[in-house]
Amino acid sequence: MGMKAMVLKKIGSLTSGCLPLEMVDFPRPIPAGKEVLLKVSVCGVCHTELDEIEGRIPYLKLPLILGHQVVGRVVDRGEKAKKFQLGDRVGVGWINGACGKCFFCRSGRENLCEEFIATGRDTHGGYAEYMKVSEDFAFLIPDVFSDAEAAPLLCAGAIGFRSLKLARIKNGQSLGFTGFGASAHLTLQLARGLYPASPLFVFARSEAERAFALQLGAQWAGDTKDQAPEKLDAIIDTTPVWLPVFYALENLRRGGRLVINAIQKETQDREVFLNLDYQRHLWLEKEIKTVANVTRSDITGFFKAASQIPIKPEYQEFPLERANEALLELKERKIRGAKVLRVGN
């Protein structure tokens, strides 16, 4: 049996004249062992898909179905799958597998496993009518969220949850965000719920993004290059470029921590670091911490927190066949919250 899927067949720059994803008939996956088969309802759109399309993530095995913020219903199971019932609504994030044996897996940090498997990178993802996944890496979706609301929580939200943990702030300490797309708009809501006494600051180049941040409860919003009214205890960078990192370091107080929430950084502006000044940017025990993928506990932890606060994602919905258009808008920074592809009902 076949299915419709938006497939990446070759690497190339995404432009209005070059739309790399093609709608094709693709073999429907067959679950085995502990795998479950999902009939996909929605799949979130992530900047990582741009990195894959444009060659910033190497060694992709093409043709490949992208997408790692997947919500669907279980419609078939392998012979050893027992965790879910047919009809259960589950989600799949970036983490699709790990060895389960190494030091990192045994210590709850399977995101650092050398055998980490990523959905839509190392195995086919959710830009399709069906996908399969091990039941160990699928998650029940809380009833409080619709399918489209749940999709960005699986990556943009979960990676924000991990970033906030790594920022290590306490209630009352100041927190900044540089960039204000899908992840930051969810993480700001999370921070408001967990740290109600903490002032929140946003740096974004788009006036619309700054206005949106203020609407969601930021105390202050300015341009990427602006100085905040005060030095900050921590800043989370959610951008795909280097320039915001440079200016974020200037906005940290003594002993402050910058958390870089990005799998890839584009290279065209890295020469900005030729102007890095040790005393202004790094001195006095400032720290830089990077985020690597997510763990299963990040997804379950974020779902729990998001349900209780509650967090409501802002999103724009596109039909699956317009995936290229959604990705092009993301590249052109036409962003308000998240973008979600509607695949089925």
Secondary structure, 3 states (H helix, E strand, C coil): CEEEEEEECCCCCCECCECCEEEEEEECCCCCCCEEEEEEEEEEECHHHHHHHCCCCCCCCCCEECCCCEEEEEEEECCCCCCCCCCCEEEECCEEECCCCCHHHHCCCHHHCCCCEEECCCECCCCECEEEEEHHHCEECCCCCCHHHHHHHHHHHHHHHHHHHHHCCCCCCCEEEECCCHHHHHHHHHHHHHCCCCCEEEECCCHHHHHHHHHCCCCEEECCCCCCCCCEEEEEECCCCCHHHHHHHHCEEEEEEEEECCCCCCCCCHHHHHHCCHHHHHCCCCEEEECCCCCHHHHHHHHHHHHHCCCCCCEEEEEHHHHHHHHHHHHCCCCCCEEEEECCC
